[in-house]
Amino acid sequence: MKKALLILITLCVATIGYSQTFTDSNFIEYTVIPSTTNVEITDYDYANGGATVNIPATVDYNSATYNVTEIGDEAFLAFGSTEKITSIVIPDGVTSIGSRAFQANLLASVTIPDSVTQLSNLSFGENPLLANVVLSNNLISIAQFSFISCSLINVAIPDNVTTIGLNAFRNNQLTSVTIPNNVASIAAGAFFGNPLTCVVSESTIPPTVGITVGGNTNLDSFGGSRSNIDLSIPTGTATAYATAQWTGFNSVAEGLSGTFVVGNITYQINANPNNEVTVTDYNTAGGTVVNIPATVTSGCTDFSVTEIGNSAFNNKGLTSISIPDSVTTIGDNAIRNNNNLTSVIIPDSVISIGNIAFVNNGMTNLVIGNNVATIGDYAFRFNSITSVTIPDSVTNIGQRAFESNAISNLVIGNGLIGIGDYVFGYNDITSVTIPDSVLTIGDNAFVSNDEMTNLVIGNSVTSIGEFAFAMNPSLAQLTSVTIPSSVTSIGDYAFSIATLTDVFSESTTPPIITTGTNDTFGSTSNRGTIHLHIPGGTAVMDAYVNDSGALWTGFNPVTQDALGVSDFELSNDITVITTTDAINITHSNSIRLENYTIYSITGAKVTTGKEINIDTRFLAGGIYILKLDFNKGTVTKKFVAN
């Protein structure tokens, strides 16, 4: 008997040892969870702790540190008490919140950390001021009465939730709710007493729901107010939802996946994010004028229109189309073969324009938004566009993108890296400045722009392709071209321009060209009428003309003139700023400007002087050469007078 009694006493002592309870400085009571370094909150002293509670993630007791992992049943229960908490911070690390843990307080907002996986009966119920709650993304179930008689105005039910318990959100202020895909059951009264007008159910397998039986609306998951609610469900699930007793709603709209039609436009719901759609088709019964909306509503769900899909408006007889600021992508063949479509404005929201996107319309007017980065192959081919401004945002233009239009005015932004094959071929471009951002000019890039009289090639271009600037001999007008020092190769017939009289090559190392058959300049006879201007120095002349295998032969004459390179590197010491009516020169104190000379593009001297602020208002529009003579060397730069 004594031995049995001793064993019993030992067990009691052990049990007492594992059930240690203590209170911290915040007046929160904890109980150590046996055989762990974790604690559960079991009580709170409202009178001394106050209305604001910050639960710590860890707490020290008897020289040990414990993790706060559980909020126990009725831990902060204020039912029947005049003392209430108004603010609570729950730390990451708490995994469970017990029954009635925060019932009947005056909480206004609650964030439940992602470490929490379960809520218990009435855990936050009867908090009449609770308008906002952020639920843990790892919740699997929302227990019965969890948020009964609060004032929630919206709630995002996490994707992992599988069950919503009895009266879980009863008597709140919810006007809309989305039931995520994994929810399998919604218990009776779950949304009773809410002013719901919109319910979205994302699952293709309808969750089980409670229904009104014998007039008892308490049994209905939606509290008998279904006639006020618009329901949205996945495409093709209407029969399944009706069979599962999702009936009696004000309207039922399929379209949480798949397609739907509004205003003769067909929309495809994007997989991610699920609230965006792509325009995929158009019914011509809607007429020839189309205004694509920025947002479109199906059932009670608003979708943002972000893409115009492949072939969406191909051959639809359009005369007008309005693209909203919400669209970021215009797909392949998207708006092609509409012969009477004369004008298109692409908004700043658009980032990419697909291949053949606007081919073979009747466009004369085009505005490209300031955030477009890529323009696909053939994108605007075969229209009648007269003016194009390529914004600085564009880095890539596909082959033949603007081929065969009526472009006379072309402005190319400073972001473009390469000009592909035939991009601006067969137009009426009169003047073009290729910016310094461009590295390559492709084959036929500007072929047959016979109206061109002014051409400036950027100082970063390294290669110029075959037929790049070739023109019809009987129509050509361009008389002068300057090839910057960055160019290393020029393709066959690239400058086959019968009217050329002056070619300025700025590099001391001659670019590789074709001589004779497939001549870069069209023919030997063409060269005989062209004045070639090259940098100074005997070695330069030899490399261009005299050395064995020299390619730049047959020009008449060949001179080393004002386009010569500096005999002293001054690029880091001077700045030349060109405005609409002046040139302003600044330089370091270590050098001195002795004089300047302005030459025409043909090499004729126009004026000279010594001032650092040069008035250019007297110059006719065109390209000029500015030669600056300093006490330590010479700098030569091109500029354009307006």
Backbone torsions as a table, in degrees:
resi	resn	phi	psi	omega
1	MET	NA	-44.1	179.4
2	LYS	-63.5	-37.9	-179.8
3	LYS	-65.2	-41.5	179.1
4	ALA	-64.9	-40.7	179.1
5	LEU	-63.6	-40.1	179.4
6	LEU	-63.2	-40.7	178.2
7	ILE	-63.5	-42.6	-179.7
8	LEU	-62.3	-43.3	179.0
9	ILE	-62.3	-42.0	179.4
10	THR	-61.2	-43.8	178.4
11	LEU	-62.3	-40.8	179.7
12	CYS	-64.5	-42.9	178.4
13	VAL	-62.2	-42.0	179.3
14	ALA	-62.2	-42.9	-179.3
15	THR	-64.2	-44.0	178.4
16	ILE	-60.8	-38.8	-179.9
17	GLY	-63.7	-34.1	-179.3
18	TYR	-86.8	-2.3	-177.7
19	SER	-116.9	44.1	-178.4
20	GLN	-67.7	134.8	177.7
21	THR	-125.2	136.7	-179.3
22	PHE	-150.7	165.0	-179.6
23	THR	-122.5	136.6	-179.9
24	ASP	-93.1	-174.9	-176.3
25	SER	-69.9	-14.1	177.2
26	ASN	-91.1	5.9	178.9
27	PHE	67.2	27.1	173.6
28	ILE	-97.0	132.4	179.8
29	GLU	-95.2	134.8	-178.9
30	TYR	-123.3	150.9	171.5
31	THR	-125.7	128.6	-179.3
32	VAL	-69.7	130.9	176.9
33	ILE	-79.3	123.2	-173.2
34	PRO	-52.1	141.1	174.3
35	SER	63.6	23.8	178.1
36	THR	-139.1	174.1	170.5
37	THR	-106.2	28.7	-179.6
38	ASN	-110.7	154.7	177.2
39	VAL	-130.1	157.5	175.0
40	GLU	-113.8	136.2	173.7
41	ILE	-77.6	126.6	-176.3
42	THR	-117.2	-16.5	-179.5
43	ASP	-165.1	167.2	179.0
44	TYR	-147.2	136.6	179.3
45	ASP	-91.5	95.5	-178.1
46	TYR	-61.6	-42.3	-173.0
47	ALA	-59.1	-39.0	-177.7
48	ASN	-99.6	-27.4	-175.1
49	GLY	-82.8	-28.2	178.2
50	GLY	89.8	-178.9	-172.3
51	ALA	-85.0	-14.3	-179.7
52	THR	-108.5	126.5	-176.0
53	VAL	-126.1	124.8	171.9
54	ASN	-113.7	103.4	-178.9
55	ILE	-74.8	126.6	179.6
56	PRO	-76.0	156.1	176.5
57	ALA	-75.6	-31.0	177.6
58	THR	-136.7	158.1	179.4
59	VAL	-143.2	142.0	-178.7
60	ASP	-99.6	140.5	177.4
61	TYR	-156.8	129.7	178.6
62	ASN	50.6	48.9	176.6
63	SER	64.1	17.8	177.2
64	ALA	-124.8	151.7	177.7
65	THR	-109.1	128.8	-177.5
66	TYR	-116.1	144.5	175.3
67	ASN	-87.9	133.2	177.2
68	VAL	-85.0	107.7	-173.6
69	THR	-116.4	-16.9	-177.0
70	GLU	-137.5	142.5	169.1
71	ILE	-109.7	112.1	-168.7
72	GLY	-76.0	172.9	178.2
73	ASP	-55.8	130.4	173.3
74	GLU	60.9	20.9	-175.3
75	ALA	-58.6	-40.8	179.4
76	PHE	-119.4	25.7	-178.3
77	LEU	-59.7	129.2	179.5
78	ALA	-119.7	14.9	-178.8
79	PHE	-60.9	126.3	179.1
80	GLY	79.2	4.8	-178.0
81	SER	-113.0	149.3	175.5
82	THR	-85.7	-12.6	179.9
83	GLU	-93.1	123.4	-174.7
84	LYS	-130.6	153.0	169.9
85	ILE	-96.6	144.2	-178.4
86	THR	-111.5	-13.9	-178.7
87	SER	-146.8	136.8	179.4
88	ILE	-138.3	134.9	172.1
89	VAL	-115.0	118.2	-179.3
90	ILE	-103.2	121.3	-174.6
91	PRO	-77.7	154.3	170.7
92	ASP	-63.9	132.7	-174.8
93	GLY	124.6	-27.1	174.1
94	VAL	-70.8	127.3	-176.4
95	THR	-105.9	-22.4	-179.1
96	SER	-144.4	147.6	177.4
97	ILE	-123.6	122.4	-169.3
98	GLY	-79.2	176.4	-179.2
99	SER	-61.9	131.5	176.1
100	ARG	58.8	23.9	-173.3
101	ALA	-58.2	-40.7	-178.2
102	PHE	-123.6	23.0	-175.5
103	GLN	-62.3	141.4	168.6
104	ALA	63.8	37.9	171.6
105	ASN	-103.9	-166.3	179.6
106	LEU	-121.6	41.3	177.9
107	LEU	-68.3	138.9	177.8
108	ALA	-104.4	-27.7	-177.1
109	SER	-150.3	141.6	-178.6
110	VAL	-140.9	134.7	170.5
111	THR	-116.4	119.6	-179.7
112	ILE	-98.8	116.7	-173.1
113	PRO	-66.2	158.9	-176.5
114	ASP	-65.8	-13.5	177.5
115	SER	-70.9	-19.0	-179.2
116	VAL	-78.5	127.6	-179.5
117	THR	-110.3	-15.1	-179.4
118	GLN	-147.0	143.2	171.1
119	LEU	-110.8	150.5	-178.0
120	SER	-112.8	173.4	-177.8
121	ASN	-50.1	123.8	173.7
122	LEU	61.1	25.4	-173.3
123	SER	-58.7	-38.6	177.3
124	PHE	-124.4	16.4	-176.5
125	GLY	-64.3	152.8	173.3
126	GLU	60.5	40.7	167.5
127	ASN	-105.0	92.7	-168.3
128	PRO	-65.9	-15.6	179.8
129	LEU	-99.8	-2.2	-174.5
130	LEU	-73.2	101.3	-176.6
131	ALA	-102.1	-24.1	-175.8
132	ASN	-134.0	131.8	176.9
133	VAL	-139.0	135.7	173.5
134	VAL	-108.8	115.4	-175.7
135	LEU	-87.3	149.8	175.5
136	SER	-60.6	134.7	178.2
137	ASN	-68.2	-11.1	-177.8
138	ASN	-105.9	10.0	175.3
139	LEU	-63.6	135.9	176.8
140	ILE	-101.1	-33.2	179.4
141	SER	-143.4	150.0	173.8
142	ILE	-111.0	113.5	-169.8
143	ALA	-72.7	166.9	-179.0
144	GLN	-61.4	140.4	177.2
145	PHE	63.1	13.0	-173.7
146	SER	-52.6	-41.3	-177.0
147	PHE	-129.8	32.6	179.7
148	ILE	-63.9	140.4	174.0
149	SER	56.4	45.8	169.0
150	CYS	-106.6	-161.9	179.3
151	SER	-128.9	36.7	-177.4
152	LEU	-61.0	130.8	177.6
153	ILE	-102.3	-19.0	172.0
154	ASN	-157.9	155.7	178.5
155	VAL	-151.9	133.5	175.5
156	ALA	-102.8	107.1	-179.3
157	ILE	-78.0	122.7	-175.6
158	PRO	-62.5	154.0	-176.4
159	ASP	-64.4	-24.9	-176.1
160	ASN	-81.7	-11.4	-176.9
161	VAL	-65.6	133.2	178.4
162	THR	-110.9	-25.8	-179.0
163	THR	-136.7	142.4	173.9
164	ILE	-119.3	119.2	-167.4
165	GLY	-80.0	174.9	-179.1
166	LEU	-52.9	123.1	175.6
167	ASN	55.8	27.5	-172.9
168	ALA	-57.9	-42.1	-178.9
169	PHE	-119.4	28.7	-177.1
170	ARG	-63.5	141.4	174.0
171	ASN	58.7	58.1	171.9
172	ASN	-121.8	-162.0	-178.2
173	GLN	-120.2	30.7	-178.2
174	LEU	-72.4	128.6	174.7
175	THR	-102.7	-20.0	177.2
176	SER	-148.5	153.0	178.7
177	VAL	-152.6	141.5	175.2
178	THR	-110.3	124.3	179.0
179	ILE	-94.7	110.9	-175.0
180	PRO	-68.6	169.3	-169.2
181	ASN	-59.2	-32.7	-173.5
182	ASN	-86.2	-7.4	-179.4
183	VAL	-68.0	123.8	-178.5
184	ALA	-103.2	-23.6	-178.5
185	SER	-149.7	142.1	176.0
186	ILE	-125.5	114.9	-171.2
187	ALA	-76.4	169.9	-179.2
188	ALA	-56.8	138.0	174.2
189	GLY	70.9	7.3	-174.0
190	ALA	-54.8	-38.5	-179.4
191	PHE	-121.6	25.3	178.4
192	PHE	-61.1	140.7	171.9
193	GLY	76.6	20.1	174.3
194	ASN	-108.5	147.8	178.2
195	PRO	-82.4	51.1	-176.1
196	LEU	-64.1	134.6	170.9
197	THR	-122.4	-11.9	-176.5
198	CYS	-143.5	127.5	173.3
199	VAL	-129.5	127.2	176.3
200	VAL	-113.4	123.5	175.7
201	SER	-114.1	119.9	-170.7
202	GLU	-89.7	-13.5	-173.9
203	SER	-82.7	139.1	174.1
204	THR	-75.7	-16.5	173.7
205	ILE	-104.8	109.4	-173.2
206	PRO	-58.7	131.6	173.0
207	PRO	-63.4	150.1	173.9
208	THR	-71.9	140.6	-177.4
209	VAL	-133.8	155.8	172.9
210	GLY	-82.4	148.2	-179.2
211	ILE	-127.4	161.6	176.6
212	THR	-68.5	128.2	179.4
213	VAL	-125.5	125.4	178.7
214	GLY	58.5	32.0	179.5
215	GLY	82.1	-0.8	-178.9
216	ASN	-86.0	96.8	-178.3
217	THR	-72.3	-14.5	177.5
218	ASN	-62.2	-22.0	-178.8
219	LEU	-83.6	-11.8	-178.0
220	ASP	-84.1	131.1	178.5
221	SER	-57.0	-30.1	-177.8
222	PHE	-107.7	16.5	169.9
223	GLY	66.6	24.9	176.3
224	GLY	75.9	10.4	-178.5
225	SER	-106.4	25.5	-175.3
226	ARG	-59.4	-30.2	-176.4
227	SER	-66.7	-13.2	177.7
228	ASN	-96.2	-1.5	-169.4
229	ILE	-110.2	132.5	168.7
230	ASP	-91.6	129.8	-176.3
231	LEU	-109.3	131.5	173.3
232	SER	-114.7	132.2	-177.1
233	ILE	-136.8	165.1	-179.8
234	PRO	-62.4	152.7	179.1
235	THR	-58.6	135.0	175.7
236	GLY	81.4	13.8	-176.0
237	THR	-114.8	7.4	-174.7
238	ALA	-58.3	-43.2	-179.5
239	THR	-64.7	-43.4	-179.5
240	ALA	-62.7	-41.6	179.9
241	TYR	-67.7	-40.0	178.3
242	ALA	-63.0	-41.7	178.2
243	THR	-63.1	-33.7	-178.9
244	ALA	-85.4	14.7	173.5
245	GLN	71.6	27.0	169.4
246	TRP	-89.2	71.7	-175.8
247	THR	-124.1	170.2	174.9
248	GLY	83.8	8.5	-180.0
249	PHE	-79.8	158.4	179.7
250	ASN	-60.2	-41.7	175.7
251	SER	-153.0	154.4	176.6
252	VAL	-128.5	120.9	-179.0
253	ALA	-120.7	124.7	172.6
254	GLU	-85.1	139.7	179.6
255	GLY	150.5	32.3	172.3
256	LEU	-90.3	-10.8	172.1
257	SER	-149.8	165.8	-179.9
258	GLY	76.0	-140.7	-173.4
259	THR	-126.3	161.2	170.6
260	PHE	-151.0	163.1	-176.1
261	VAL	-121.2	129.1	173.1
262	VAL	-136.0	127.2	177.2
263	GLY	58.9	39.3	178.4
264	ASN	70.0	2.8	176.2
265	ILE	-102.8	132.1	177.8
266	THR	-95.0	132.2	-178.8
267	TYR	-117.9	137.6	173.5
268	GLN	-105.0	125.6	179.1
269	ILE	-74.8	126.0	-179.5
270	ASN	-72.6	145.9	-177.7
271	ALA	-66.1	-38.2	-176.9
272	ASN	-153.9	120.7	-5.0
273	PRO	-76.2	155.7	-172.1
274	ASN	-74.9	-7.1	-179.5
275	ASN	-102.5	21.6	176.6
276	GLU	-123.7	149.2	-177.2
277	VAL	-132.8	158.6	175.1
278	THR	-114.9	132.6	173.8
279	VAL	-73.1	125.0	-176.1
280	THR	-116.6	-19.4	-177.5
281	ASP	-162.6	164.3	178.5
282	TYR	-142.7	133.0	176.1
283	ASN	-90.5	117.8	-175.0
284	THR	-64.3	-7.8	173.3
285	ALA	-62.1	-18.1	178.9
286	GLY	-77.2	-5.3	177.3
287	GLY	100.5	-178.0	-174.8
288	THR	-94.2	-9.6	178.1
289	VAL	-106.8	121.9	-176.7
290	VAL	-122.1	125.8	172.6
291	ASN	-114.3	101.4	-179.5
292	ILE	-73.0	126.6	-179.4
293	PRO	-76.8	154.6	175.7
294	ALA	-73.6	-32.4	176.0
295	THR	-133.2	151.9	179.2
296	VAL	-139.1	142.6	-175.9
297	THR	-110.5	131.5	171.5
298	SER	-124.1	119.2	-174.1
299	GLY	65.3	-120.3	177.4
300	CYS	-114.7	21.5	-179.1
301	THR	-111.5	129.2	175.7
302	ASP	-95.0	129.8	179.2
303	PHE	-116.1	141.2	174.1
304	SER	-88.8	131.4	-179.4
305	VAL	-87.0	106.7	-172.0
306	THR	-110.9	-15.0	-178.2
307	GLU	-140.5	146.5	165.9
308	ILE	-106.8	112.0	-169.4
309	GLY	-76.0	174.1	-179.5
310	ASN	-56.5	127.8	173.7
311	SER	62.0	18.8	-175.6
312	ALA	-58.6	-40.5	-178.5
313	PHE	-122.0	32.7	179.1
314	ASN	-73.9	122.0	174.5
315	ASN	59.5	50.3	-179.1
316	LYS	-109.0	6.2	177.4
317	GLY	68.7	27.2	-176.0
318	LEU	-70.4	145.9	170.4
319	THR	-110.8	-18.5	-179.9
320	SER	-156.2	141.7	174.6
321	ILE	-143.8	134.1	178.1
322	SER	-110.9	122.9	-178.4
323	ILE	-102.3	122.9	-175.3
324	PRO	-77.6	163.1	-179.4
325	ASP	-66.8	-10.0	179.7
326	SER	-79.0	-20.6	-174.3
327	VAL	-74.9	130.2	178.0
328	THR	-111.0	-20.8	-175.1
329	THR	-135.6	133.5	172.7
330	ILE	-116.2	118.9	-169.1
331	GLY	-81.0	-179.4	179.2
332	ASP	-63.4	138.8	177.1
333	ASN	58.3	18.6	-167.2
334	ALA	-59.9	-47.4	-174.8
335	ILE	-135.0	68.9	-176.7
336	ARG	-118.2	164.5	175.3
337	ASN	58.3	43.3	172.2
338	ASN	-118.8	89.9	-167.5
339	ASN	-61.2	-24.4	-177.0
340	ASN	-102.2	10.2	176.3
341	LEU	-84.9	108.2	-170.2
342	THR	-102.9	-17.2	-174.9
343	SER	-144.2	137.1	177.3
344	VAL	-139.0	132.1	172.4
345	ILE	-113.0	118.2	178.6
346	ILE	-95.6	116.1	-172.3
347	PRO	-70.7	165.9	-178.1
348	ASP	-64.0	-18.2	-179.3
349	SER	-70.4	-24.1	-175.0
350	VAL	-72.2	132.8	-179.5
351	ILE	-107.6	-37.1	-177.7
352	SER	-134.7	142.2	176.7
353	ILE	-119.3	124.5	-170.8
354	GLY	-77.0	176.8	178.1
355	ASN	-64.4	137.5	174.4
356	ILE	57.9	24.4	-170.7
357	ALA	-60.3	-41.1	-175.5
358	PHE	-124.9	26.8	-176.7
359	VAL	-64.3	141.9	167.6
360	ASN	60.9	42.9	167.4
361	ASN	-101.4	-170.8	177.4
362	GLY	-107.2	27.7	-170.9
363	MET	-66.7	130.4	169.8
364	THR	-110.1	-21.8	-177.1
365	ASN	-124.3	131.3	-179.4
366	LEU	-141.4	130.5	173.1
367	VAL	-121.0	123.3	-178.6
368	ILE	-104.0	125.9	-177.5
369	GLY	-61.0	158.2	-170.9
370	ASN	-80.9	5.8	177.6
371	ASN	-121.3	5.4	176.9
372	VAL	-63.2	128.2	-179.3
373	ALA	-104.0	-36.4	-177.8
374	THR	-132.8	139.8	175.2
375	ILE	-121.5	121.5	-170.8
376	GLY	-74.0	172.2	177.3
377	ASP	-56.9	138.5	174.5
378	TYR	60.2	14.5	-167.2
379	ALA	-52.7	-44.0	-176.4
380	PHE	-122.0	23.3	-178.3
381	ARG	-64.3	150.3	175.1
382	PHE	57.9	54.1	167.8
383	ASN	-123.5	-162.0	177.5
384	SER	-128.9	35.7	-177.0
385	ILE	-64.7	133.3	-176.8
386	THR	-103.7	-22.4	-176.6
387	SER	-144.3	135.5	-179.5
388	VAL	-138.3	130.3	170.0
389	THR	-115.8	116.9	177.2
390	ILE	-88.7	114.4	-176.0
391	PRO	-68.5	162.3	-178.8
392	ASP	-61.3	-21.6	-177.9
393	SER	-70.4	-22.8	-175.5
394	VAL	-74.5	123.5	177.8
395	THR	-107.3	-22.7	-176.0
396	ASN	-142.3	131.0	174.2
397	ILE	-122.5	125.2	-177.7
398	GLY	-71.9	167.8	-177.2
399	GLN	-60.6	142.9	176.1
400	ARG	58.6	20.9	-172.8
401	ALA	-59.0	-38.4	-178.9
402	PHE	-120.7	21.4	-178.4
403	GLU	-64.6	145.2	172.9
404	SER	58.3	56.6	169.2
405	ASN	-118.0	-155.1	176.8
406	ALA	-127.3	36.2	-174.2
407	ILE	-68.5	121.2	173.0
408	SER	-108.5	-31.5	-178.8
409	ASN	-111.9	116.8	-178.2
410	LEU	-129.4	127.0	173.7
411	VAL	-122.2	124.4	-178.2
412	ILE	-108.3	124.9	-178.6
413	GLY	-69.7	168.1	-172.8
414	ASN	-85.4	11.1	179.2
415	GLY	-103.4	-12.7	-174.0
416	LEU	-67.3	133.0	-177.5
417	ILE	-97.9	-42.1	-178.5
418	GLY	-140.5	146.4	174.5
419	ILE	-109.7	113.7	-172.2
420	GLY	-77.8	-177.0	-177.5
421	ASP	-62.3	132.7	173.7
422	TYR	59.9	13.3	-172.3
423	VAL	-53.4	-46.7	-179.3
424	PHE	-115.9	22.9	-178.7
425	GLY	-68.4	150.7	174.9
426	TYR	58.8	55.1	173.7
427	ASN	-127.5	-166.6	-179.4
428	ASP	-122.3	36.4	-175.3
429	ILE	-64.2	127.4	-178.9
430	THR	-96.3	-29.7	-178.0
431	SER	-150.0	137.3	178.3
432	VAL	-146.1	136.2	172.4
433	THR	-115.5	115.4	179.5
434	ILE	-88.5	118.8	-171.9
435	PRO	-69.6	164.6	-178.5
436	ASP	-66.4	-14.7	178.8
437	SER	-70.1	-24.1	-174.9
438	VAL	-75.0	130.8	-179.4
439	LEU	-102.9	-32.9	-176.2
440	THR	-136.0	145.1	173.5
441	ILE	-120.4	119.2	-171.3
442	GLY	-78.3	177.0	178.4
443	ASP	-60.3	134.1	175.0
444	ASN	60.5	20.4	-173.3
445	ALA	-54.3	-40.8	179.7
446	PHE	-125.2	27.7	-175.7
447	VAL	-58.8	141.4	174.6
448	SER	60.1	35.0	166.0
449	ASN	-93.8	75.0	-168.1
450	ASP	-72.2	-12.0	179.5
451	GLU	-87.0	-3.9	-173.1
452	MET	-67.4	129.5	176.4
453	THR	-120.5	-11.3	-176.2
454	ASN	-140.5	126.4	-178.8
455	LEU	-138.0	124.7	174.0
456	VAL	-121.7	120.6	-179.6
457	ILE	-100.3	127.8	-176.2
458	GLY	-61.1	157.3	-172.3
459	ASN	-81.8	8.9	176.8
460	SER	-114.5	-5.2	-178.8
461	VAL	-63.4	129.2	179.7
462	THR	-106.5	-28.7	-178.4
463	SER	-140.0	142.5	177.7
464	ILE	-123.6	123.6	-171.3
465	GLY	-79.1	176.8	-179.9
466	GLU	-61.4	138.8	177.1
467	PHE	56.8	18.8	-172.5
468	ALA	-53.6	-43.6	-178.7
469	PHE	-123.5	22.1	-178.3
470	ALA	-64.0	141.0	-176.7
471	MET	-133.2	156.6	177.3
472	ASN	-62.3	121.9	-175.0
473	PRO	-55.4	-34.5	-176.1
474	SER	-83.0	-11.1	-176.3
475	LEU	-117.1	-16.8	-173.6
476	ALA	-59.3	149.5	180.0
477	GLN	-132.1	-17.3	-175.7
478	LEU	-65.8	129.9	-176.4
479	THR	-110.6	-17.8	-173.7
480	SER	-143.3	143.1	176.2
481	VAL	-143.3	139.2	176.6
482	THR	-112.8	126.3	-179.3
483	ILE	-104.0	112.3	-174.3
484	PRO	-66.9	163.3	-174.6
485	SER	-67.5	-16.0	-179.7
486	SER	-73.4	-21.3	-175.3
487	VAL	-72.3	129.5	179.1
488	THR	-113.0	-20.4	-180.0
489	SER	-148.3	142.7	179.1
490	ILE	-132.9	129.0	-172.2
491	GLY	-79.4	176.4	179.7
492	ASP	-56.7	135.5	174.2
493	TYR	57.8	15.1	-175.1
494	ALA	-55.7	-40.2	179.0
495	PHE	-118.0	46.1	175.3
496	SER	-76.9	82.2	-174.6
497	ILE	-131.0	106.9	-172.1
498	ALA	-62.8	-23.5	-175.1
499	THR	-90.2	-1.1	-179.0
500	LEU	-61.3	131.7	173.9
501	THR	-117.0	-22.5	-177.3
502	ASP	-140.1	130.7	173.0
503	VAL	-124.4	124.2	178.5
504	PHE	-107.8	117.0	175.9
505	SER	-110.4	119.2	-169.4
506	GLU	-91.0	-9.4	-175.9
507	SER	-87.3	141.8	174.3
508	THR	-75.1	-18.9	174.1
509	THR	-104.0	114.7	-174.3
510	PRO	-60.1	131.5	172.9
511	PRO	-60.8	151.0	177.4
512	ILE	-74.7	125.5	179.4
513	ILE	-131.8	175.8	176.6
514	THR	-102.9	129.6	178.8
515	THR	-114.9	137.8	179.3
516	GLY	88.9	-126.0	178.6
517	THR	-60.1	134.5	-177.6
518	ASN	62.4	33.4	-174.3
519	ASP	-52.6	134.8	178.8
520	THR	-54.8	-34.3	-177.9
521	PHE	-102.2	19.6	172.9
522	GLY	98.1	-50.6	-178.4
523	SER	-171.6	165.7	176.0
524	THR	-62.7	-37.3	-179.8
525	SER	-65.3	-35.2	175.3
526	ASN	-60.5	-44.7	-178.2
527	ARG	-59.5	-34.8	-176.5
528	GLY	-64.0	-14.1	179.3
529	THR	-109.8	9.7	-176.7
530	ILE	-110.7	131.2	173.5
531	HIS	-85.5	116.3	179.5
532	LEU	-95.3	124.6	178.8
533	HIS	-109.5	125.5	-178.5
534	ILE	-132.9	165.2	179.3
535	PRO	-63.3	163.8	-178.9
536	GLY	-75.1	163.1	176.1
537	GLY	112.8	137.0	-179.4
538	THR	-59.8	-41.8	-178.5
539	ALA	-61.7	-35.0	179.6
540	VAL	-67.8	-46.3	178.2
541	MET	-59.1	-42.4	179.1
542	ASP	-62.3	-45.5	-177.4
543	ALA	-62.6	-37.9	-179.3
544	TYR	-76.1	-42.4	-165.3
545	VAL	-123.6	-43.2	-165.0
546	ASN	-92.6	-32.2	-175.5
547	ASP	-63.5	154.4	174.7
548	SER	-59.8	128.3	-179.0
549	GLY	84.8	2.6	177.7
550	ALA	-57.5	139.0	-172.5
551	LEU	-99.7	-18.0	-172.9
552	TRP	-96.7	54.1	-178.5
553	THR	-101.6	165.7	173.5
554	GLY	87.0	-5.1	177.7
555	PHE	-76.5	152.9	-176.2
556	ASN	-147.8	109.2	-2.6
557	PRO	-90.7	-179.8	170.9
558	VAL	-118.3	120.4	-178.5
559	THR	-130.3	154.3	174.2
560	GLN	-109.6	106.8	-168.0
561	ASP	-134.5	-145.2	-170.4
562	ALA	-59.8	-14.7	178.3
563	LEU	-84.7	6.5	-179.2
564	GLY	-59.3	150.0	180.0
565	VAL	-75.1	162.1	179.4
566	SER	-64.4	142.4	174.5
567	ASP	-90.6	6.9	175.3
568	PHE	-150.8	133.4	-175.7
569	GLU	-76.0	109.1	-176.4
570	LEU	-117.8	5.0	-170.0
571	SER	-60.5	-26.7	-179.7
572	ASN	-87.3	-6.3	-174.8
573	ASP	-107.0	-12.4	-177.5
574	ILE	-128.1	156.0	173.2
575	THR	-133.5	129.3	177.4
576	VAL	-115.4	117.3	-178.7
577	ILE	-113.3	121.9	-179.9
578	THR	-101.9	125.4	174.6
579	THR	-110.6	-174.8	-176.7
580	THR	-67.4	-23.5	-176.4
581	ASP	-134.8	11.3	-178.2
582	ALA	-160.3	162.6	170.0
583	ILE	-120.2	127.1	-179.7
584	ASN	-112.9	127.7	-175.9
585	ILE	-114.7	127.1	172.0
586	THR	-123.4	149.6	-179.4
587	HIS	-153.8	165.5	-179.0
588	SER	-71.2	164.9	-179.0
589	ASN	-72.6	-11.7	-176.2
590	SER	-81.7	-9.3	179.4
591	ILE	-127.6	166.9	-177.3
592	ARG	-139.1	130.6	175.7
593	LEU	-77.0	123.1	179.6
594	GLU	-93.4	-41.5	174.8
595	ASN	-169.0	167.2	175.2
596	TYR	-130.3	157.5	174.4
597	THR	-137.8	135.1	174.8
598	ILE	-107.7	127.7	177.5
599	TYR	-113.4	151.2	169.0
600	SER	-72.3	168.7	-178.8
601	ILE	-65.0	-18.7	177.6
602	THR	-87.9	-1.6	177.7
603	GLY	97.8	0.2	179.3
604	ALA	-77.0	134.8	179.1
605	LYS	-70.5	132.0	-178.5
606	VAL	-104.2	-48.1	-178.5
607	THR	-161.8	164.9	177.8
608	THR	-145.0	163.7	-179.9
609	GLY	178.8	-171.9	-176.9
610	LYS	-128.4	-8.0	-176.1
611	GLU	-74.4	155.4	-179.4
612	ILE	-92.4	-11.4	174.1
613	ASN	-114.7	106.6	-170.1
614	ILE	-103.8	120.8	177.6
615	ASP	-75.4	123.6	-178.7
616	THR	-113.9	12.0	-176.0
617	ARG	-65.8	-22.6	-178.1
618	PHE	-80.9	-10.7	-175.6
619	LEU	-80.5	139.6	172.2
620	ALA	-71.1	153.6	179.9
621	GLY	-59.7	139.6	179.3
622	GLY	150.4	-170.7	-177.5
623	ILE	-99.6	137.1	-179.9
624	TYR	-132.3	164.7	176.6
625	ILE	-114.2	128.0	177.0
626	LEU	-107.6	118.4	178.8
627	LYS	-107.6	119.8	-178.0
628	LEU	-110.1	118.7	178.9
629	ASP	-101.3	114.6	177.3
630	PHE	-104.6	166.8	178.3
631	ASN	-66.1	-15.0	-179.5
632	LYS	-116.6	9.4	178.5
633	GLY	151.5	-170.8	-173.6
634	THR	-128.3	142.1	175.0
635	VAL	-126.8	135.4	178.3
636	THR	-121.6	130.6	-179.3
637	LYS	-137.3	147.2	171.9
638	LYS	-86.9	149.9	171.0
639	PHE	-149.1	160.6	-179.5
640	VAL	-112.1	125.0	174.2
641	ALA	-94.2	135.8	-178.1
642	ASN	-86.6	NA	NA
